[in-house]
Amino acid sequence: MLLVLKSSEEELGCEAARIVANAVRANPALRLGLATGSTMLGMYKDLVRLHKQGNLDFSRVITFNLDEYLGLAPSHAQSFHHFMYQNFFSHVNLNPRNIRIPDGTIKGGYAQYCSSYEEAIRNAGGIDLQVLGIGRNGHIGFNEPTSSLGSRTRLKVLSKETIEDNRRFFALGEKIPECAITMGIGTILEAKRLLLLASGPSKAAAIANAIEGPISAAVTASALQLHPDVTFIVDREAGALLKQQEYYRRVLEMTAILTPERL
Ligand code: GLP
């Protein structure tokens, strides 16, 4: 596990974009797992900048998004489809055929739809690099506390905490989605490399529990402890409750000297 501590949200976004850009340059047909949320905005902004400068070609990249709200059409301003097109897809040269986001408009046949999403990931050859955010309650994707650590893509009921966190994005009186389609923890753990971004004080407990707490379905991000290649990029506030900061700093220094390709 690598932990990169950054002093601001902006630096965090640049560092994440650098890692994704390097992965795309090393493998132009990268299978890239993507996430939504405000923490991702800096990374997408910087990836778009690199693309516009002519430094980054997405024409052969295949993307799979982690999740989508159930009941929101792609045109809804709060759908993850909308977020992805507005902040990233519309500004780079991804082939639209290579973009996959769970469909939030399906009505029934959920298990079948979700296994077809898993099949699409398998048929593409698996995900090379999966980007993740983290919820205040330690969720990744929409794998809420108590999600099976072996879970696959499925329909998931959102926790009250997550619904409350999202309320501010919806109009007064508007019905807030109570369910989502999300990749499972088992799906996420199969990606070759994981990159988790967190910023701000509201994520500090989730980050400390995920990295230094026990592996538990109560904090689904703690399952990343089972993965052989995870990089956390956090800002000072999100990393504030980590007890072993000094050790992570030394690990990073030695990694830069001994195995710089991991960075
Ligand atoms: C939602 C998404 C998660 C994301 C989280 C954090 O819950 N399903 O994938 O990690 O939001 O969002 P933010 O970055 O806005 O805090």
Boltz pocket constraint, residues with backbone or C-beta under 6 A from the ligand:
constraints:
  - pocket:
      binder: B
      contacts: [[A, 35], [A, 36], [A, 37], [A, 38], [A, 39], [A, 40], [A, 66], [A, 67], [A, 132], [A, 133], [A, 134], [A, 135], [A, 139], [A, 140], [A, 141], [A, 142], [A, 162]]
      max_distance: 6.0
